[in-house]
């Protein structure tokens, strides 16, 4: 009697169909698990940064650390030590080991390296409270892939370091760059009204290669505009609050979600000021009372 040792064509097709079905089930589940893991790390980062922000104020007579990240246009190689009265920024600009400014994306050497960006983080005023540059970076941050090369205007990014390692910006209303001169901006922790509902840190991107300045929200402009938002976690973003905790916000406004997917954007324009998301940003952005 002859023993059959091979699969028939029908059997092979059945096996392939079963494997394909299993793959179609497993891959989305793995992707979802990866997003959840990234979000958990991001939330831990924001909890740590927010506690560091709060601790800095407690140790400095309630004064808030400068929330700006300084830029010196046209001064690549500037010795930052020669600048008098430089404030202790929460994160400093990209720089080399000898404190020379390396942040101009349009000047050689170009762009600033990842090491230059990490040195800026490590020389920021919050680093003593945080202790790890990785705590400033969300593992779900896709700006390394999405941010185009601003020098050539191409969609591709030929420079692997032309992205922001730091994934978070500080609200400009909190002792930062505030072009609106809003009287509701504050410089002391004790001036923040309901600090548990006022965000300090927000996930953001900057297509110039690193996060410059602070997060600006011109909510009274027509239409309202803001610096970029980053939505890396399936319609969710992380926020760090003035009382020392972090939260994940789920976005529902389709225009905000769609705009965040555009790597070339530089500003958001809010088309629906009645949306829950817009109201959420307004509530969290205004830290102090209007003293007019």
N, C-alpha and C positions, 0 to 999 in steps of 0.2 A: 504493500500500500504506500503510495507517494504522499509525504507530509508537506503541506503548504507552509512556506517560510516567509512569504512576503505579503504585504498589504495589497488589497485590491485598490483600484483607482477610487472607487466609491468610499472605501474606508479612509483613504488618505484625505479625500475632500471633507469627510465628516470631521476628522481630527483637526484639519486646518480651520474649518468653520468654528469649531469649539475654541481653539486657541485664539482666533480673531475676536470671538465674543468675550473671552476672558481679558484680553488685552484692552478691548474697548471699555471694559468695566474698571480695570485696575488703573490704567493711566490717568483718567480724570481724578480718581480717588487719591493717587499719589501726588498729583498736582495740587489738589485741595489741601492735602496734608502739608506739603511744602509751604504753601501760602500761609496756613495756620501757624507753622513753625516760625516763619519770617515775622509774622505779625506779633507773636509772643516775644521774640527777641526785640523787636521795635518797641513794644510796650515797656519791656524791662529797661531799654535805653532811656525812654522818656521819663519813666519813674525815677531813674538814677539822675538824669540831668535836672529834673525839676527839684529833686531833693538837694542837689548841689547848688542850684540857683537860690533856693530858700536858705541853705546853710551859709552861703556867701553873704546874703543880706543880714542874717543874724549875727555874723561875725564882723560886720562893718556898719554898725549903728543904723541898721535898716536900709542902708543905701543899696540900690540895685546895681549889679554889674552892668557895664556898658554893653547893650545888646547889638551894637553895630559890628560889622566886620570891615575894617578899613581897607580902602583901595587908594593907590597913589599913581594915577594915570601918567604914563610917559616917564616914570621914574624907576624902571627896572634896574635892580642892583642898588637901589638906595639903601644906605646903612640906617636901619630903623633906630639905632642907638643914638643917632645924631639929632633926632626929633625931640624937642623939649615938650614936657607936659603931656606925653602920650598916656591916655587913659588905659586902665586894665580892661581890655575887651574880653568878652566871654570866650571868643575864638579869635585868634589873630590871623592876619593875612598869610598866604604862602610865603615862605622864607627859607634861606639856606642855614647851614650850621653856624655861620658867622653873622646872622641876623640881617642879611641883605634881602630886600624885597624881591620876590620872584613871582609876582602875581599877574603880570601883564600878559594876557594871551596873545597880544599882537607884537610882542617884542622878544627877541632871542635872549636866552634859550626859551623855546616855545613848544608846548605850553608848560606851566609849572608842573613838576613831577609829583607823583603821589607822595614822595618823601617830603617835598616842600610843603604840601598841604597838611600832612600829619604834624610837621614841626609847628605850623601855625596853630593847630589844635592844641598841641602840648604846651605851647607858650601862652595859651589863653588863661584867663583868670579862674575858670572853673575846673581846670584840669587837676589841680591838687585835690579837689573833692571827688573827682571821677576816676582818674588814674589809668584809663585805658582808651586809646584813640578809637578802638572799635566800638565803643559805646556811643560815638557820634555818627555811626553809619548804620543805616537800616539794611539788613541783608536782602530785603526785597527791592531795594533801590535799583531801578533799571536805567538810570541816567548814563551809565557807562556805555550802554548799547544804543540808547535813543537820542542822546544829545548830539546834534550835528556839529561838524567842525565849523565854528563861527568865522574862521579866517577865510575859508574858501567858499563858504555857503553851500557846500555839498551836503547831500543827505547822509552820506557815509561819514564815519568818524575815523580818519586814518591815524589819529593820535590816541593810543589807548589810555593815556592819563588825562585826556581833555574832558573831564567830568568832575563833579563835586563829590569828594569823599564824604564830607559832612552832609548829612541828609536833612538837617533841621535848621530853620531860621528862627530868630526871636522877633516877636511883634515890635514894630517901631514905636509903639506907644509906651514902651517900657524902657526908658532911658536909652533910646536908640536914635537912629536917624529919622526924624519926623518932619517932613517938608510941609505938612499942613499946620504946624505949630498949634495943634489942638490943645486947648487948656485941660482936656481930660487926660492927657498924657501924664505919667508919674515918674518919679525918680527914687521913691522910697517905698519899701514894702508896706509900711503902715498907711500909705495913701491909696492902696488898692482896695476897692470896694468888693467884698465877696470874693476873695482870692481863689476859692475853690471852684469858681465858675469862669475865671479869666485865664485864657491860655497865654503862656509864655512862648512855648516852642510849637512849631508847626512844620510838617513835612513839606518841603519845597524843592524846586529845581532852578537852575540858572544855566541857560545855554551858552554862557560865556566861559564855562569850564569850572567855575567854583562859585559858591554862594557868597556874593558880595552884599554888603550893607545889611539891612534888616527887612522884615516882611511888611510891606506898605499896603494899606487898604483904604482906598479913596471911596468910601461908601456914600458920600454925599455928592459925588460927581454924577453926571448924566451921560451915559449909564455908569453905574458904580464900577470901579475897576480895582484890581489888586495885583500884587506880584503873584507869581505862579503858585499853584497848589500841586502837590504830588499825590497821586492816588495809586499806590503800589499794591494794595491788599484787597483786590476784588471789590471795588467801590467803597473802600474804607481807607481812612488816613488816621495817623496818630497825632495826638496833641498832648503837650505837657503843661500843667497848670501851676499857678503861682503859690498854691498851698503845698506843693511837693508831690503831686500825684499825676499819673498819665492816664489817658483814655483813648479808646478807638472810636472814631465817629464814622457811621455809615451814611454815605451820601445817597440822596434820592433825586436830586435835581438833574435831569438828563443833560442839560447844557453844561453844567459844571463837570460832570463825568466825561462828556465828549471832549471838552476843552482840555482836560488833563491828559488826554491820550495823544495830543499833538506835541511832538518833541520840539517844534520850531517856535512855539508860543513864547512870548515874553511877558504878556499881561493877560489877565482874565478880564472880560467884560461880562457883567452879570445882567442877564436878560430878564430874570424873574425875581424882583425884590420882595415878592410875597412868598417865596418858597421857604420851607422850613430850614433849608441849608443856609440861605442868606441870613435869615434871622438868627440862626445859630452863630454865624460868624460875627454879626453885629454885637450880640450879647457877650461873646467871649473876648472881643477885641477892645472894648472900652473899659479901661481899668479903673479910672477915677471919676470923681464928680466934676461936672462943668462948673468952673469957678468964675464965669463971666458975670 
